[in-house]
Structures are given as C-alpha cells and as structure tokens.
Amino acid sequence: MSSSHVAGVAALVIAGGSATTPSQVRNALQETALDLGECGWDETYGWGLVDAFSALNWPLATTKTVNISIDLTPRFKTAGKNVFTRVEARVSVGEPGALIADATILGRWSSPAADADKGSTGLDGVATLTSDQTKSAMGTYTFMVESVIINGLVYQPIGETSDSISIM
C-alpha cells in the first residue's frame, strides 16, 4: 500500500510545480522522507516514511534535524601551585529511539576556554570533546553544538544544543 501513497505524493509534487523532472521528484521524496531506520536508505524502511507536507514544500524543507544531548564534566590537574582545568562534553547524537554512530559534531567552547571543537560519535552514539586547558579553574564553561554531519549531510541539532558548568 505504501507505493500508492508515494505515487500520490509524487503527483502532488508535480502538480505543485516545485519538482518537474523525474530526478527532482525523486529528490523531493527522498530528501523529505522521515528516516525510520539506519540513516539514509536501508533494506527495512527504504528511504523512510513519505512526508507529503515537506515534499510539497521542497526544496525549502530539506533541512534535516537530529536530537542532541550534552553532559559536561570538569577535569582538574595540579602542577605545583597551579591548577589547570579542562571540561569534557559528552555529546549524544540520536534520532528518536536510536543513537547514531559515526556522526561528526562541530561545536565551540566559550570562556574561559574559547575554541572550536570537532569529534565523532562511537558505536554508542556518543562523542567526547574536550575544552582547551586553562590555568584558572574559575569561570563558566559553555559548549554549543553548531552542526552535525551524518553520511555527508549536515543536520541542524535540536534538543539540548548547549550546556554550561560553573567552576568556583
């Protein structure tokens, strides 16, 4: 029965004028489908569940989103009288019900450790990114996920996209 739904949505996309060639119609359907299984095409779900509303608004609706959560943990190191601080951000990347391995996370730290960071999730769908080390342990460390790349596609992070921890 799903093929008749997809054919109907394809006809609506053509009638709406946002896609007129076979490849445009295919792209509109594939890029806007709700991915149900592994990222991209898979044997169980194909490209996923057809999304008529998004397909009719293609190419405007091609921004994909992915759920993010962040946990911050401070790490301290003492050398003589000096205390050095780093903060680890454990970033979980996942779509509803499943964490995603091999996702690339692009983010940034803000004061007192201001730098850009990049890391990849492991098989557990979690990446650990570490701030630059600072000599002063005092301050509020903030990490923000700016984007996530999965199989070469850039996803907009949603959910807990930033977290802060204050060290006094």
C-alpha atoms as an extended CHARMM CRD file, in Angstrom:
* protein
*
       168  EXT
         1         1  MET       CA              0.0000000000        0.0000000000        0.0000000000  PROA      1               0.0000000000
         2         2  SER       CA              2.8990000000        2.4290000000        0.5670000000  PROA      2               0.0000000000
         3         3  SER       CA              3.6900000000        2.6550000000       -3.1600000000  PROA      3               0.0000000000
         4         4  SER       CA              0.2440000000        4.1430000000       -3.8400000000  PROA      4               0.0000000000
         5         5  HSD       CA              0.8460000000        6.7800000000       -1.1410000000  PROA      5               0.0000000000
         6         6  VAL       CA              4.2400000000        7.6610000000       -2.6140000000  PROA      6               0.0000000000
         7         7  ALA       CA              2.7520000000        7.8360000000       -6.1390000000  PROA      7               0.0000000000
         8         8  GLY       CA              0.0200000000       10.1540000000       -4.8540000000  PROA      8               0.0000000000
         9         9  VAL       CA              2.5360000000       12.4490000000       -3.1600000000  PROA      9               0.0000000000
        10        10  ALA       CA              4.6960000000       12.4190000000       -6.3120000000  PROA      10              0.0000000000
        11        11  ALA       CA              1.6630000000       13.5400000000       -8.3360000000  PROA      11              0.0000000000
        12        12  LEU       CA              1.0060000000       16.3550000000       -5.8450000000  PROA      12              0.0000000000
        13        13  VAL       CA              4.6550000000       17.4630000000       -6.0200000000  PROA      13              0.0000000000
        14        14  ILE       CA              4.4870000000       17.6120000000       -9.8100000000  PROA      14              0.0000000000
        15        15  ALA       CA              1.1470000000       19.4540000000       -9.7300000000  PROA      15              0.0000000000
        16        16  GLY       CA              2.5390000000       21.9120000000       -7.1790000000  PROA      16              0.0000000000
        17        17  GLY       CA              5.3760000000       22.7760000000       -9.5570000000  PROA      17              0.0000000000
        18        18  SER       CA              8.2770000000       22.5280000000       -7.1060000000  PROA      18              0.0000000000
        19        19  ALA       CA              9.6260000000       19.4690000000       -8.9700000000  PROA      19              0.0000000000
        20        20  THR       CA              9.0480000000       18.8090000000      -12.6600000000  PROA      20              0.0000000000
        21        21  THR       CA             11.6410000000       16.2490000000      -13.7290000000  PROA      21              0.0000000000
        22        22  PRO       CA             11.7850000000       12.6220000000      -12.5470000000  PROA      22              0.0000000000
        23        23  SER       CA             15.0640000000       13.2630000000      -10.6950000000  PROA      23              0.0000000000
        24        24  GLN       CA             13.6120000000       16.3360000000       -8.9450000000  PROA      24              0.0000000000
        25        25  VAL       CA             10.5410000000       14.3490000000       -7.8580000000  PROA      25              0.0000000000
        26        26  ARG       CA             12.7700000000       11.5200000000       -6.5820000000  PROA      26              0.0000000000
        27        27  ASN       CA             14.9720000000       14.0210000000       -4.6930000000  PROA      27              0.0000000000
        28        28  ALA       CA             11.9290000000       15.7710000000       -3.1960000000  PROA      28              0.0000000000
        29        29  LEU       CA             10.5540000000       12.4640000000       -1.8980000000  PROA      29              0.0000000000
        30        30  GLN       CA             13.8930000000       11.0920000000       -0.6410000000  PROA      30              0.0000000000
        31        31  GLU       CA             15.1780000000       14.2970000000        0.9710000000  PROA      31              0.0000000000
        32        32  THR       CA             11.9530000000       14.9680000000        2.8720000000  PROA      32              0.0000000000
        33        33  ALA       CA             11.0650000000       11.4150000000        3.9570000000  PROA      33              0.0000000000
        34        34  LEU       CA             11.0680000000       10.7080000000        7.6900000000  PROA      34              0.0000000000
        35        35  ASP       CA             14.0500000000        8.3890000000        8.1840000000  PROA      35              0.0000000000
        36        36  LEU       CA             12.8510000000        5.3910000000       10.2250000000  PROA      36              0.0000000000
        37        37  GLY       CA             15.8260000000        3.0140000000       10.2360000000  PROA      37              0.0000000000
        38        38  GLU       CA             19.5250000000        3.4460000000        9.6270000000  PROA      38              0.0000000000
        39        39  CYS       CA             20.4830000000        6.8700000000        8.3480000000  PROA      39              0.0000000000
        40        40  GLY       CA             19.6700000000        7.1190000000        4.6280000000  PROA      40              0.0000000000
        41        41  TRP       CA             18.3700000000        4.1660000000        2.6250000000  PROA      41              0.0000000000
        42        42  ASP       CA             18.1380000000        0.7770000000        4.3410000000  PROA      42              0.0000000000
        43        43  GLU       CA             16.6290000000       -2.6090000000        3.4620000000  PROA      43              0.0000000000
        44        44  THR       CA             13.8730000000       -2.4580000000        6.0770000000  PROA      44              0.0000000000
        45        45  TYR       CA             12.4180000000        1.0290000000        5.5170000000  PROA      45              0.0000000000
        46        46  GLY       CA             13.8810000000        2.1480000000        2.1830000000  PROA      46              0.0000000000
        47        47  TRP       CA             14.1240000000        5.9600000000        2.3810000000  PROA      47              0.0000000000
        48        48  GLY       CA             11.5620000000        6.0610000000        5.2000000000  PROA      48              0.0000000000
        49        49  LEU       CA              8.0230000000        7.3730000000        5.5870000000  PROA      49              0.0000000000
        50        50  VAL       CA              6.7900000000        9.7050000000        2.8570000000  PROA      50              0.0000000000
        51        51  ASP       CA              6.1020000000       13.2170000000        4.2010000000  PROA      51              0.0000000000
        52        52  ALA       CA              3.5960000000       14.8940000000        1.8810000000  PROA      52              0.0000000000
        53        53  PHE       CA              3.7420000000       18.3330000000        3.5240000000  PROA      53              0.0000000000
        54        54  SER       CA              7.5430000000       18.5300000000        3.3920000000  PROA      54              0.0000000000
        55        55  ALA       CA              7.6810000000       17.1250000000       -0.1480000000  PROA      55              0.0000000000
        56        56  LEU       CA              5.2310000000       19.7880000000       -1.3250000000  PROA      56              0.0000000000
        57        57  ASN       CA              7.4640000000       22.4600000000        0.2390000000  PROA      57              0.0000000000
        58        58  TRP       CA             10.6700000000       21.0220000000       -1.2430000000  PROA      58              0.0000000000
        59        59  PRO       CA             13.3810000000       22.3490000000       -1.6850000000  PROA      59              0.0000000000
        60        60  LEU       CA             12.6340000000       24.6580000000        1.2710000000  PROA      60              0.0000000000
        61        61  ALA       CA             12.0060000000       21.7230000000        3.6330000000  PROA      61              0.0000000000
        62        62  THR       CA             15.2900000000       19.8800000000        3.1080000000  PROA      62              0.0000000000
        63        63  THR       CA             16.8180000000       20.8630000000        6.4660000000  PROA      63              0.0000000000
        64        64  LYS       CA             17.2200000000       17.6640000000        8.4710000000  PROA      64              0.0000000000
        65        65  THR       CA             17.3290000000       17.7200000000       12.2490000000  PROA      65              0.0000000000
        66        66  VAL       CA             18.8970000000       15.4030000000       14.8030000000  PROA      66              0.0000000000
        67        67  ASN       CA             18.4430000000       15.1910000000       18.5760000000  PROA      67              0.0000000000
        68        68  ILE       CA             21.3790000000       16.1990000000       20.7720000000  PROA      68              0.0000000000
        69        69  SER       CA             22.0840000000       15.9830000000       24.4960000000  PROA      69              0.0000000000
        70        70  ILE       CA             25.1800000000       17.2190000000       26.3250000000  PROA      70              0.0000000000
        71        71  ASP       CA             26.7120000000       16.3560000000       29.7110000000  PROA      71              0.0000000000
        72        72  LEU       CA             29.6830000000       18.3910000000       30.9990000000  PROA      72              0.0000000000
        73        73  THR       CA             32.3060000000       17.1070000000       33.4390000000  PROA      73              0.0000000000
        74        74  PRO       CA             35.2090000000       19.1930000000       34.8000000000  PROA      74              0.0000000000
        75        75  ARG       CA             38.7110000000       17.6860000000       34.9620000000  PROA      75              0.0000000000
        76        76  PHE       CA             41.4030000000       19.1870000000       37.1930000000  PROA      76              0.0000000000
        77        77  LYS       CA             45.1810000000       18.7720000000       37.1340000000  PROA      77              0.0000000000
        78        78  THR       CA             47.5700000000       20.2230000000       39.7030000000  PROA      78              0.0000000000
        79        79  ALA       CA             51.1600000000       21.1380000000       38.8700000000  PROA      79              0.0000000000
        80        80  GLY       CA             52.9250000000       22.7610000000       41.8160000000  PROA      80              0.0000000000
        81        81  LYS       CA             50.8250000000       25.7560000000       42.8970000000  PROA      81              0.0000000000
        82        82  ASN       CA             48.8850000000       25.8300000000       39.6300000000  PROA      82              0.0000000000
        83        83  VAL       CA             45.5180000000       24.2260000000       38.9930000000  PROA      83              0.0000000000
        84        84  PHE       CA             44.6460000000       23.5180000000       35.3700000000  PROA      84              0.0000000000
        85        85  THR       CA             41.0770000000       22.9090000000       34.2490000000  PROA      85              0.0000000000
        86        86  ARG       CA             39.5660000000       21.1980000000       31.2420000000  PROA      86              0.0000000000
        87        87  VAL       CA             35.9260000000       20.3640000000       30.7110000000  PROA      87              0.0000000000
        88        88  GLU       CA             34.6980000000       17.3040000000       28.8360000000  PROA      88              0.0000000000
        89        89  ALA       CA             31.4730000000       17.4660000000       26.8600000000  PROA      89              0.0000000000
        90        90  ARG       CA             29.8150000000       14.0830000000       26.2840000000  PROA      90              0.0000000000
        91        91  VAL       CA             27.5400000000       14.6880000000       23.3090000000  PROA      91              0.0000000000
        92        92  SER       CA             24.8910000000       12.0900000000       22.4540000000  PROA      92              0.0000000000
        93        93  VAL       CA             23.5430000000       12.1450000000       18.9040000000  PROA      93              0.0000000000
        94        94  GLY       CA             20.3550000000       10.3220000000       18.1270000000  PROA      94              0.0000000000
        95        95  GLU       CA             17.0820000000       10.2360000000       16.3870000000  PROA      95              0.0000000000
        96        96  PRO       CA             14.0610000000        9.1270000000       18.3870000000  PROA      96              0.0000000000
        97        97  GLY       CA             14.7980000000        5.6880000000       19.7940000000  PROA      97              0.0000000000
        98        98  ALA       CA             18.3030000000        5.2110000000       18.3720000000  PROA      98              0.0000000000
        99        99  LEU       CA             21.7220000000        6.7880000000       18.9020000000  PROA      99              0.0000000000
       100       100  ILE       CA             23.8400000000        7.3450000000       15.7900000000  PROA      100             0.0000000000
       101       101  ALA       CA             27.4340000000        6.1440000000       15.3440000000  PROA      101             0.0000000000
       102       102  ASP       CA             29.9720000000        7.8790000000       13.0700000000  PROA      102             0.0000000000
       103       103  ALA       CA             28.3290000000       11.3130000000       13.2940000000  PROA      103             0.0000000000
       104       104  THR       CA             30.6910000000       14.2880000000       13.1690000000  PROA      104             0.0000000000
       105       105  ILE       CA             29.9590000000       17.0060000000       15.7160000000  PROA      105             0.0000000000
       106       106  LEU       CA             31.0610000000       20.5960000000       15.1440000000  PROA      106             0.0000000000
       107       107  GLY       CA             30.8740000000       22.8870000000       18.1540000000  PROA      107             0.0000000000
       108       108  ARG       CA             32.5530000000       25.5860000000       20.1350000000  PROA      108             0.0000000000
       109       109  TRP       CA             33.5640000000       26.3980000000       23.6820000000  PROA      109             0.0000000000
       110       110  SER       CA             33.1520000000       29.8330000000       25.2070000000  PROA      110             0.0000000000
       111       111  SER       CA             35.0490000000       31.4620000000       28.0580000000  PROA      111             0.0000000000
       112       112  PRO       CA             37.2310000000       30.8720000000       29.8360000000  PROA      112             0.0000000000
       113       113  ALA       CA             38.2060000000       28.2850000000       27.1930000000  PROA      113             0.0000000000
       114       114  ALA       CA             37.2100000000       29.7110000000       23.8120000000  PROA      114             0.0000000000
       115       115  ASP       CA             37.9030000000       27.3900000000       20.9040000000  PROA      115             0.0000000000
       116       116  ALA       CA             36.2510000000       25.3500000000       18.1690000000  PROA      116             0.0000000000
       117       117  ASP       CA             35.9940000000       21.5950000000       18.5260000000  PROA      117             0.0000000000
       118       118  LYS       CA             35.2010000000       18.6410000000       16.2880000000  PROA      118             0.0000000000
       119       119  GLY       CA             34.6620000000       14.9900000000       17.1380000000  PROA      119             0.0000000000
       120       120  SER       CA             32.9400000000       11.8040000000       16.0020000000  PROA      120             0.0000000000
       121       121  THR       CA             30.4990000000        9.5520000000       17.7950000000  PROA      121             0.0000000000
       122       122  GLY       CA             31.4910000000        5.9870000000       18.5570000000  PROA      122             0.0000000000
       123       123  LEU       CA             29.3350000000        2.8940000000       18.2580000000  PROA      123             0.0000000000
       124       124  ASP       CA             27.4130000000        4.0780000000       21.3350000000  PROA      124             0.0000000000
       125       125  GLY       CA             26.3680000000        7.3170000000       19.5790000000  PROA      125             0.0000000000
       126       126  VAL       CA             28.4150000000        9.4540000000       21.9860000000  PROA      126             0.0000000000
       127       127  ALA       CA             31.3930000000       11.7270000000       21.3190000000  PROA      127             0.0000000000
       128       128  THR       CA             33.6430000000       13.2880000000       23.9500000000  PROA      128             0.0000000000
       129       129  LEU       CA             35.0020000000       16.7330000000       23.1470000000  PROA      129             0.0000000000
       130       130  THR       CA             37.4040000000       18.4980000000       25.4960000000  PROA      130             0.0000000000
       131       131  SER       CA             37.9260000000       22.2180000000       26.0490000000  PROA      131             0.0000000000
       132       132  ASP       CA             41.3460000000       23.7750000000       25.8950000000  PROA      132             0.0000000000
       133       133  GLN       CA             43.1420000000       23.6240000000       29.2420000000  PROA      133             0.0000000000
       134       134  THR       CA             43.0360000000       26.8210000000       31.2950000000  PROA      134             0.0000000000
       135       135  LYS       CA             45.2830000000       27.8140000000       34.1800000000  PROA      135             0.0000000000
       136       136  SER       CA             42.4540000000       29.3110000000       36.1750000000  PROA      136             0.0000000000
       137       137  ALA       CA             39.8000000000       26.8990000000       37.4140000000  PROA      137             0.0000000000
       138       138  MET       CA             37.2720000000       29.7000000000       37.9320000000  PROA      138             0.0000000000
       139       139  GLY       CA             34.5870000000       30.5680000000       35.4110000000  PROA      139             0.0000000000
       140       140  THR       CA             31.6520000000       29.2720000000       33.4160000000  PROA      140             0.0000000000
       141       141  TYR       CA             32.4780000000       26.8490000000       30.6290000000  PROA      141             0.0000000000
       142       142  THR       CA             29.8840000000       26.5510000000       27.8500000000  PROA      142             0.0000000000
       143       143  PHE       CA             29.8240000000       24.1060000000       24.9470000000  PROA      143             0.0000000000
       144       144  MET       CA             27.4840000000       24.5920000000       21.9900000000  PROA      144             0.0000000000
       145       145  VAL       CA             26.8550000000       22.1170000000       19.1600000000  PROA      145             0.0000000000
       146       146  GLU       CA             26.6640000000       24.0930000000       15.9160000000  PROA      146             0.0000000000
       147       147  SER       CA             26.0410000000       21.2800000000       13.4280000000  PROA      147             0.0000000000
       148       148  VAL       CA             26.1610000000       17.5310000000       12.9900000000  PROA      148             0.0000000000
       149       149  ILE       CA             27.2770000000       15.7270000000        9.8280000000  PROA      149             0.0000000000
       150       150  ILE       CA             25.9000000000       12.2580000000        9.1540000000  PROA      150             0.0000000000
       151       151  ASN       CA             26.8490000000       10.4240000000        5.9470000000  PROA      151             0.0000000000
       152       152  GLY       CA             27.9700000000       13.7030000000        4.3760000000  PROA      152             0.0000000000
       153       153  LEU       CA             24.6820000000       15.5270000000        5.1230000000  PROA      153             0.0000000000
       154       154  VAL       CA             24.5800000000       18.4900000000        7.5050000000  PROA      154             0.0000000000
       155       155  TYR       CA             21.8960000000       18.1970000000       10.1880000000  PROA      155             0.0000000000
       156       156  GLN       CA             20.5380000000       21.0000000000       12.3600000000  PROA      156             0.0000000000
       157       157  PRO       CA             20.8960000000       19.9810000000       16.0240000000  PROA      157             0.0000000000
       158       158  ILE       CA             17.7610000000       20.1560000000       18.1880000000  PROA      158             0.0000000000
       159       159  GLY       CA             17.1620000000       19.4050000000       21.8600000000  PROA      159             0.0000000000
       160       160  GLU       CA             19.9140000000       20.2910000000       24.3410000000  PROA      160             0.0000000000
       161       161  THR       CA             22.3150000000       22.0000000000       21.9310000000  PROA      161             0.0000000000
       162       162  SER       CA             24.3670000000       23.8010000000       24.5980000000  PROA      162             0.0000000000
       163       163  ASP       CA             25.3210000000       23.2480000000       28.2230000000  PROA      163             0.0000000000
       164       164  SER       CA             27.2500000000       25.2580000000       30.8100000000  PROA      164             0.0000000000
       165       165  ILE       CA             29.0410000000       24.4520000000       34.0260000000  PROA      165             0.0000000000
       166       166  SER       CA             30.3280000000       26.9880000000       36.5760000000  PROA      166             0.0000000000
       167       167  ILE       CA             33.5240000000       26.2750000000       38.4660000000  PROA      167             0.0000000000
       168       168  MET       CA             34.1770000000       28.4360000000       41.5170000000  PROA      168             0.0000000000
